[in-house]
Amino acid sequence: MSSRDEQNASNVLYEPHENPPALVSLGSGLQLVVLGITSIIFIPTIVIRVSGGTEAYLSWAVFGAVAVSGVCTALQAVRLSRVGAGYLLFMGPAGAFIGVCVSALVEGGPALLATLVVASSLVPIVISMRLAFFRRILTPTIVGTVNMLIPATVLPVVFSRLADAPQDAALSSPLTAVATGLVIGGISLKAGATLRLWAPLIGVIVGSVFGGSLGLYDFDRVARAPWIGLPHGSWPGIGIDLGPAFVELLPAFAFVALIGAIQTITGAVAIQRVSWRRPRAVDYRAVEGAVTADGIGKLLSGIAGIVPTQTIGVSVPTVELTGVAARRVGIIAAGVLIVLAFLPKFLAMILAIPSAVVVAYLTVVLALTFVRGMTEVVQGGIDHRKALIAGVSFWVGVGCQNDLLFPEVLAELGGGLLANGITAGGIMAILMTLFLEATAPRRSRIEVELDLSVLPKIRAFLEAFASRNGWGPEMVDRLGAASEETLLTLIDQDEGREKRGHRRLLLMARKESGGAVLEFIAAVSEENVQDRIGLLADRPDDVLMEREVSLRLLRHIASSVRHQQFHDTDIVTVHVKVPAKDRATG
């Protein structure tokens, strides 16, 4: 076993399917709630206060956010059919939605917000149904650029709340914000991994105490709130007015929902990495289920007329810290959230926290979102194309958001569609990316039956592909061997299983620096090639089955093999390096 395997095995105490003792499950569930509850309450609070919403609507929105987050966290854990990941994924309102939700409430109130959230819920649901297709369109450059635009458009709205302080205590608000920021930043920069996980919560507590000493904490709100009950506000309903405000804001909501789906995909992949004692390849069927649950969460949020939910990033560090990845923990955390929704006194304690503390907390969260966006853009290296797309799109978005780029023209164009920075920058990034795709060399492709009888056709296809790229017979042999072994493996996975109709194979080939990339797209199966290749080194040669010998050959032919599993598709990507003899001529 490798050192990485040994380290992972020592960290994971309970895998997703295992049942830890009741006290362990309860303690881990409560820790998740404590780490996530601040975000769940703060985000709808800042949205409604900035937009000038009533206290009754704020009460309803916070109640709904806590309750819907609990339902969706349970849905992720239990995995009902194709809904839910089957892993410990904590759900809650996302900071990325602050700006667009404020605009919706200002333009049309809670009814317009509800309509837009319901409409945007279709984005993750459609992506989950065609994840194998969207994986090509959702490039890191586009996603990273929109991620950078989110804090650029949201933080001005957040900073406006620093003025919420009594006139006779003008310095109270900035001092409280600075104190909160110093605590969060100091712990995050200097403390160990365990304490860093608690940095936001500690900062909020310290900031609240400091602000309370300056008269900023609303003790009267806490005193007035009952211990048990329903919110003061009522359901705001869903509007049916699809007028100019809806048309203007829908693209922005769709873009942010798209980014939320990407973050859910990232979280679903990451939680799989830390939930097993022995490293496994990613099961994309669980990823699809997580994105579907993300869409259902947004649908429930829209029906409730509140800020939409998505996966928030407390699950992975909590599992790494505790070693408890059991689904039972997610169910317990969900139950705790649902109970807390009916405890107004507890919710009032968080709602009474000074706005300056909320601003400092969200500044840290959104700053990390900006850095995440930069990381996505530069991952895998950065060239002049990525730099140009990200740079131009970002500044176009910032310019449009702040009415610096032809505001008179953009106000009339598409009913003000480009007045939102996320929409404008996102559209620019997509248009520039589509231009690159349209002008790039086309991939060679062939579609055949998934059967050994098609090997001669595949061989002829690869010979023509190699010839166009100036490669000789040795590279053709490598490509042919890799294709044959991959085909044998895909066919072999069906042994002993009932056939599900005629299976087709789409083989796409493209040239890449130093070699070629072959992508095999076939019907879904229950085993994962990448997992089994990883296991070969741990098995004695005398117990290898014939199909595993084929995988061993494939591992030596190819420089890398990646298998992605979806509910309706298997995708095996094989990288083959050019032999030294062909490299000089190719």
N, C-alpha and C positions, 0 to 999 in steps of 0.2 A: 504493500500500500504506500502511495506517495505521501510526502510530508503534508501536502495540502489536504489529502484525504484524512490523515490522522488528526490534523487540526480541526477539520470540520466535524469529524466523529466525536471529538472531545467536547465540542461546543454544544451540539444539539442533544438535548436530554430527552425530548419528546417530539417525535415526528408528527406530521399532520393527522395521521389515522390513529395515533395512540391516545390513550386517556390518562392524563396525569392525575394525581390525587386531587380531591376537591379543593383543598386549601391552596395548592399550587396553582390550579386553574383560576380560582377566585383572585388570588394575589396578582397574577399576570394580567387578568382582565381589568382589574382596577387600575393597574399601572398604565395600561393602554388608554383608559378613559381619562385619567389625570393628565396624561401628556397631550391628549387630543381635544379635550373639552374647551380649552381656551380658544383655540382656533374656531371651533364650531360655533361659539357664541360671539366672538369678537367680529367675525366677518359680516354676518347680517347686521350687527349693531352699527358698524361704521357705515355700511351701505344706507341704512334707513335714516341715520342721523344726518349724514351728509346730504341726502336727498330731501330732507325736511319732512320725513314721515311722522306719523302720530305715535304716541306712546302705546296706544292700543294695538297698532299694527306691529310695532317692535315686539311687544309681548307675544303676539301670535307667531311672528317670524322666528323668534328664538325657540319657542316651544316646538314649532314645526321642524326647525333645523336639527334639534336634538333628537326628536322622535324619528324623523326620516333617516338620519345618520345611523341610528340604532337598527332600524329595519334593514338598511342596505348592508351594514356590517355583518348582520346575521345571514343575509342572502349570499354574500361572498363566501362565508365559511361553510355553509351547508351544501352549496352547489346543487341546485334543483335542475336536473336535465342539463340543458345547455346554458343555464343562467348561474353565474357565480363561479369563482375560481376554485373553490375547495381548499383555500388557504386563508391564512390570517391577514386579511386586508382591511384596514380601518378606513371608514368613509366619513366625509364631512364636507362642509362648504369650502370652496376654493377661493383663494385670494385673487386669482386671475379674473374672476367674474366681477370684482368690485366696480371697476369703471363702467362696464356695460350695464350692470344692474342699476347703478346710480342714474345713468342716462335714461334707462327705461322707466324708472320711477318718476323722474322729473318730467318726462314727455307724456306719460300716460298713466302713472300710478300703478298700484299692485296688479290690476287687471292686465295691463300691457305686459308687465314683467312675467306674469303667469303664462300668457300666450307665447311669448318669446322663448321661455324656458321649455315649454312643452314642444315647440317646434325644433329647438336645438337638440332635444333628446333623441331625435331621429339620427343625428350624426354618429354617435357611438354605436347605436343599434345597427345601422347600415355597415359601419366599419367592422363590427364583430361578425357580420354575416359574410363579408368578403375581405377578411384580414389578409389572406394570401395575395389579393390584388392590391390593396392599399399599401402594403409594405413597400411597393415600388414608388408610389406617388408621395408618400410622407417622408421626404428626404430630410436628413438631419439639418441641412442648411435652412429649409423652409421652417421647420419646427423650431430650430434655435433662434431664428430671426423673430418669429412671433413671440417666443418666450422672452426675448429681450425687450420687445415692444410693450409687453404687459405691464411691467413696473414703470416704464417710461410714461405710460398713459394713466396709471393708477396712482402713483405716488403724489402727484400734485393734489389729487382729491384727498388723499390720506393726510397730507401735511396741513390742509386747510383746517383740520380739527384741532390743531395746536392753539387756535385762538379761543377754544372753549375753556375759559377761566374767568372767575369773577373780576370785575374791573379794579377792585381794590387789592387784587393779588396778581398783577400782570406777570410777575416773574415766576409764579408758582408752576404754570404749565410747562415752560421750557426747562426749568430746573428738574421737574419730575421726569420729563422725557429724557433728559441727559442722564439722570440717575439710573433709570431703567436700562437705557442703552449701554451705559458703562458696565452694569452688572452682567447683562447678557453677553456683551462683547468680551469682557474680561474672562468670564468663565469659558466661553467658547474658544478663546485664543490660548489660554494657559492651562486649563484643567485637563484631566484624563478623559478617556472615552466615556466612562460611566457617568461622570459628572456633567460632561458636555451635553448629554442627552437631556438633562434636566435644566439646562441653562435658560431656555425661554420661560419656563414655569417659575424658576427662582427669580428671574428678572421681573416678572409680572408681580410676584408677591412683594418683593422689596420695593418696587415702584409704587405699588398700592399703599404700602405702609408709609412711604415717604410722602406721597401725595395726600394721604389722609392726615398727616401731621400739618399739612399746609391748607387743610380745609377743602380738598378736592374730592374726597371719597363721599359718595352719596349714602350716608347712613340711614336717612329717612326712607329711601326706597327699600332697603332691606327690612326695616322695621314694619313697613306697611304690607309687605308681601306675606300671604298665608303660607303655612308649611306645606299643605297639600291642596291641589286644586287645578283648575283649567286656566288658560291665559285669559286676560281681560278682553283681548281682541277676538274677532271672529273671522271665519274664512272669507277672504276678499273676493273670491270668485275668479273666473277666467273671462277675459274680454274676447269679443269676436270682431273687433274693429281692426281690419288688416289695412289700415291707411298708411300715409306717408311715414309716420314714426315707426311702424312695424317694418316697412320695407327698408328704411334706413338702417335700423339696428339689427335686423336679422342676420346679415352677413357677419357682423362683428360677433354676435352670439355663436354663430356656426363656427367661426375661426377659433374662438376660445373653447368651445366644446370639442373641437378637433384636437387642440392642445391638451385638453383634459383627457381625451381618449389616449393620446400618446403617453401622458404621464401614468395613466392606469396600466397601459401595456408595459411601461418601464417598471412600475411597481410589481406587476404580476410576474415579470421575469425575475426581478431581484428577490422576491419572497421565495421563489422556488430555489434560488441559489443557496439560501441560508436555512432552509427548512428540512434538509435531509442530512443524515450522518455521512452518507456516501454521495459525492457530487453526481448529479444527473443532468442529462441534456434537458433543455427547456421543453415542456409539453405545451404546445401552442393551443391545444384545446382548452386548457385551463386559462390561458391568456384571453381567448375568445370569450369564455364564460365571464371573466372579470370585466371585459369591455361591455358585454351585454348587461351585466348588473349595473355598470356605470350609467348606461342609457336608461335603465329602469329607474335608477335613483333620480336622474334628472326629470324623468316623466312624473314621478311622485312629487318631486319638489315643485314642478310647474303646476300640477293639480292643486297642491297646497298653497301656491302663490308665494313661494319663498325663494331665496337664493339657492341655486342648484348645488348638488353634492357631487363629489368624485373621490377617488382614492387620495388620501393625504399621507405624507411621508413619515409616520411614526411606527409603522409595523415592522419594517426591516431592522432598524436599530434596536427596537425592543426585543425582537427574537434573537438578534445577535447578543444582546446583553443577558437575557434570561435563559436562552437555550430552549425555550418552550415554544414550539411551533404548532401545537395541537389546535385543531379546529374548534374544540370545546372552548378554548380561550376566547375566540371571536364571538361565539354564541353568548358567553357570559358578559363580555364587554357590551354587546348589543343590548342584552337585558338590562344592564346597569343604566345605559343611556336612556332607554325607554322609561325606566322608573324615574330617572332624574327629570325627564320632561314634565312630569306631574308633581314636581317639588318646586313651586315658585320661589320659595325662600332661598333655595340654593342658586337658582338662576339669577335672582336679584342680586346676590352677593357678587356675581361676575359682572352683571350689567352696571353695577355701581362703581366699577373700576374707572378711574379718571381717563378721559380721552387721551391725555398725553402718554399714558402707559400703553394704551392701545396703539397709538401712532408709532411709538418706539418698537413695539413688538412686530407690527406689520412691516415696518421699515426693514428690519432684519430678514423677515420672511421673503419679502419682495426683492431685496438685494440678492438673496441666494437664488431666486428665480432668474434674475438677470445673468448671474454667473453660470447657472445651469444652461441657459441659452447659448452663451459664448462657448461653453464646453461642447455642446452639441454641434455647433458650427465647425469647430476645429478638430473634432474627433476624426481619426484616420488621416490627419494632416490637412493643411489648408493651402490651396493654390489660388491663382489670381481670379478664377471663376467664382469659387466660393466667396472670396473676399469681396468681389464686386457685387454679387447678389446680396450678401448680408449687409454690406455697408450702405449701398444705395437704398435698399428696401427699408432699412432701419431709419435712415434720416428722412426719407419720404414720409414714412409713418409719423415721425415726430413732427415734421413740418405741417402735415395735414391736421394733426391733432391740435396744434397750437395756432391754426389759422395763419400760417406763414407762407403757404404755397397757393397763390391764386385763390384766395378764399371766396371771392365773388363767383368765380367760375365753378369751383367745386361745390358750392352751396346749391347750385342749380343742377349739377350733373348727377343724374340718377337719384334725384330727390335727396341730395345730401349724403349719398352712399359713402363717398370718400372723405367725409368730414371726420370719421373715426380713424384714429391712427392705426389700430390693429387691422382694420379692414384694408386701408390704403397700403400699408406696408406688406400685409399678407398677399394681396393681389399682385403687387409689384414683384415679390419673390416668386410667386407661382408663374407669372408671365415670363420672367427671365429664365426660370428653370425649364419651362415648356419650350422656349426658344432653343435652349441647348439640346433638349431631347430631340426636337424636330430636325436639327442640323447635325446630329451625331450619326456615325455609321450605324446602319441597321444590324441587329443581331441576326445571325443565321439560325433557322429553326426548322424542325421537322416534327410532324405529329404522326404517330403510328399506334398500333395495338401494343399493349403491354404483354409481349410474347417473345420467346426466343427466336421465332421465325423471322423477326424483323432485323436481326443483327446484320445481315448483308446490306440492308437499306441504311442502317446507321453508319456502317463502315464507309459506304460510298459518300454519305453526307459529310462525315468527318474528313475524308480525303479531299473533298472539294473545299471545305473550310480551311484546312491546313495549307492547301495550294494557294488560296487567295492571300494568305498571310506570309507566304514565302518559307514555310516549314517543310522539312524533308520527311523521309519514310520513318525515321526513328520517333519523331513527334507524332506521326500518324499512328504508330504502334502504341504509344503511350495513351493517346486519346481513345483508341479502340479498346485497349485493355481496361481502362478506367470505366468506359461505357458498358462493357460486357459484365464486369464485376458488379456495377451498380444495378444493371438490369436483372442479373441473377438474384441479387439480394432483394430487390423489390418483389420479384415473382415468388421468391422463396418464402416471403412473409405471409403468403396466402395459404401455405400448406396447412391442411387440417382445419381450414375455416370455410364457411359457406361463402361462395362467390356472390358479389353484389353487382350483377350486371357486367357488361363489357367494360373492361378497364382500358383507358387510353393513356398514352405517354407522350408528353410534349418535351422535346429536347431542344434547348436553346444553347448556342455557343457564341462566345464573344472573346475577342483578344484583350488581354490585360498585360500590363507591364511585366515582362519576364515569363509570360505563359498564356494559358487559356483558362476560361471558366466555363464549365459545363453545368447546366441546370436541368435537372430531371423533375418534371412535375407529373405526378400520378395520383391515383385514388388513395384514400386514407387507409392506413393499416394500424395495428395495435402496438407494434414494436417500433423502436427508434434506432436507426442505424448508428447515430452518433453515440448513443449509450453503449451499444454492443461493441463498437470499435474501442471505446474507452475501457471496456472490461477485458479485452483480449490479453493485455499484458499481465493480468492477475490469474489467468487460467492456465493450468498445465497443458502442454501440447498434446498429451495422449488423451485428453478428454474433449479436444476440439471437434465440433461437428463439422460436416462438410461445408455448410453455409458460412461458418465462422472462418474457415480457411479462406473462403472467397473474400470476406471482409478484411482479413489480414493482408491479402494481396492488394486490395484496394487501398489500404492504408499506406503501403509501400510505393504504390504507383503514384498516388496523389500527394500533393503537399499539404492539403487540408480537405476535410470532408465535414459538411454541415447538414444536419437533417432537421427540418422544421415540420412539425405535425400540426395540422388543422383538422377541424371536424370533417371537411370534405376534400382535403387535398394533402398529399405528401410532397414535400419539396426537398430534394437532395442536391446540394451544391458542391461540386468537386473542382478543386483548383489543381491544374496540371502544369508543372514548370517545363519550359522549353529545354531540351538537351543542349549541352554545351556546343555540340557539333552544329545544331540548327540556329543557335543564338547569334552566331556571327553573320549568317545569311538572312535571318528573319528580322 
